[in-house]
Amino acid sequence: MIMISVGSRITELRKKMNLTQEDFAKKIGISRSALSHYEKDRREPDYETIRNISNVCDVTTDYLLGKTDNPNKSSTSETNRAFNNFDDITDQEKDYLEEQLRIFRKLRDNK
């Protein structure tokens, strides 16, 4: 894996979204000049900014920081998001999910 700078990743992601620095900066809650400094690797974004960019671009923070070449968020994070909203589902939906899990486990254990 070739190490790529945070600034290069930010620029790459912004351009993939076809956004100007001004528009992208607004989406992530920073000034255009701050974004310019990040893209040119003159400054490092703080954690909140990294998280905002990650969320807006739907990539992992590890991808943004150059720790991986895989930009995709794992299915685990999707599962976590689903279970974070578990309190919002109806009793009927909970019963259905429990039944599906019971069937899945039975099939899995019979293999």
Backbone torsions as a table, in degrees:
resi	resn	phi	psi	omega
1	MET	NA	130.7	177.2
2	ILE	-86.1	130.0	178.5
3	MET	-71.4	126.5	178.6
4	ILE	-116.4	143.5	-175.9
5	SER	-73.9	156.4	176.9
6	VAL	-58.8	-43.0	-179.7
7	GLY	-59.8	-41.2	178.4
8	SER	-64.6	-40.3	179.0
9	ARG	-65.1	-43.2	-180.0
10	ILE	-61.3	-46.2	179.4
11	THR	-60.3	-46.2	179.9
12	GLU	-57.7	-47.7	-177.9
13	LEU	-66.3	-41.7	179.3
14	ARG	-61.4	-44.7	-179.1
15	LYS	-67.3	-35.6	176.4
16	LYS	-61.8	-30.8	179.1
17	MET	-86.2	0.6	-178.9
18	ASN	54.1	44.9	-180.0
19	LEU	-113.3	146.0	172.0
20	THR	-74.6	165.3	175.5
21	GLN	-58.5	-41.0	-179.2
22	GLU	-60.1	-48.9	-178.3
23	ASP	-67.0	-41.7	179.9
24	PHE	-66.0	-42.4	179.3
25	ALA	-59.0	-41.8	178.2
26	LYS	-62.0	-42.8	-179.1
27	LYS	-61.6	-35.0	-176.6
28	ILE	-99.8	1.3	172.2
29	GLY	79.5	33.3	177.4
30	ILE	-132.6	173.6	177.5
31	SER	-81.2	158.5	177.5
32	ARG	-62.8	-37.5	-179.3
33	SER	-66.7	-37.4	176.5
34	ALA	-63.0	-44.1	178.5
35	LEU	-59.9	-42.5	178.6
36	SER	-59.2	-42.7	177.7
37	HIS	-62.8	-40.3	179.2
38	TYR	-65.3	-45.9	-177.4
39	GLU	-64.2	-30.2	179.9
40	LYS	-92.6	7.4	179.8
41	ASP	58.3	31.4	175.3
42	ARG	-85.5	-26.2	177.6
43	ARG	-139.2	155.6	176.5
44	GLU	-101.1	132.2	177.0
45	PRO	-68.1	147.8	176.7
46	ASP	-76.2	174.1	-175.0
47	TYR	-59.8	-43.1	-178.2
48	GLU	-61.4	-41.3	178.9
49	THR	-66.6	-42.5	176.2
50	ILE	-57.5	-46.3	-179.6
51	ARG	-62.9	-42.8	179.3
52	ASN	-63.0	-43.6	178.3
53	ILE	-62.7	-44.3	179.2
54	SER	-57.8	-44.9	-179.2
55	ASN	-68.6	-44.7	-179.0
56	VAL	-63.8	-39.4	-177.1
57	CYS	-91.0	-5.8	-179.6
58	ASP	56.2	48.7	175.5
59	VAL	-128.3	165.3	177.4
60	THR	-77.6	156.3	175.2
61	THR	-66.9	-32.4	177.0
62	ASP	-61.3	-40.1	176.9
63	TYR	-63.7	-46.3	-178.9
64	LEU	-60.5	-38.0	-178.9
65	LEU	-83.2	-0.7	177.5
66	GLY	80.8	15.7	-179.3
67	LYS	-83.8	-16.3	178.5
68	THR	-147.4	157.5	175.4
69	ASP	-96.9	-0.8	179.9
70	ASN	-95.0	110.3	-177.6
71	PRO	-79.7	-14.0	-172.0
72	ASN	-73.5	135.7	172.9
73	LYS	-73.2	143.1	-175.9
74	SER	-72.6	159.2	176.8
75	SER	-63.8	-22.7	177.4
76	THR	-61.5	-42.0	180.0
77	SER	-67.1	-34.3	175.8
78	GLU	-65.4	-41.0	177.7
79	THR	-63.5	-43.7	178.3
80	ASN	-60.1	-41.9	178.3
81	ARG	-62.2	-40.8	-179.8
82	ALA	-63.1	-43.1	-178.5
83	PHE	-75.3	-21.4	174.3
84	ASN	-65.5	-25.0	179.2
85	ASN	-99.5	13.9	-175.5
86	PHE	-61.0	-32.2	179.6
87	ASP	-67.0	-18.6	-176.8
88	ASP	-86.8	-7.6	-177.3
89	ILE	-88.0	156.7	-177.1
90	THR	-77.1	166.0	176.7
91	ASP	-62.4	-37.6	178.6
92	GLN	-63.0	-41.3	178.2
93	GLU	-66.2	-39.6	177.7
94	LYS	-62.5	-43.9	178.7
95	ASP	-60.4	-42.7	179.4
96	TYR	-62.0	-46.5	-179.8
97	LEU	-63.6	-40.3	177.9
98	GLU	-62.8	-40.6	178.7
99	GLU	-65.6	-41.7	178.1
100	GLN	-62.9	-40.5	178.3
101	LEU	-65.4	-41.1	178.2
102	ARG	-61.2	-44.7	179.0
103	ILE	-63.6	-45.1	179.5
104	PHE	-58.2	-47.6	-178.8
105	ARG	-63.3	-39.3	179.6
106	LYS	-64.0	-45.9	178.5
107	LEU	-63.6	-42.1	-179.7
108	ARG	-62.9	-43.1	-176.5
109	ASP	-73.3	-21.3	-179.8
110	ASN	-86.5	-3.2	-179.5
111	LYS	-79.8	NA	NA
